[in-house]
């Protein structure tokens, strides 16, 4: 299976995504359908943080999240802070 990142992306605030899923009473298959990917893909993205820009945008739109706050939540982990 191809991986897009050699290491997990530690900048993504995955707990915030999971929390919002719970708040909105959505399951992983619900999110997958809403953003146009498979449940397996969503599980991998949550585990590794290797979201494409389009997927990240769609996640934020569906879950009413701020893109920067979620996908650039920990810039110190990227060495840019």
Buried (B, 14 or more C-beta within 10 A) or exposed (E): EEEEEEEBBEBBBBEBBEEBBEEEEBEBEBBBBBBEBEBEBBEBBBEBBBBEEEBBBBBBEBBEBEEEEBBBBBEEBEEEE
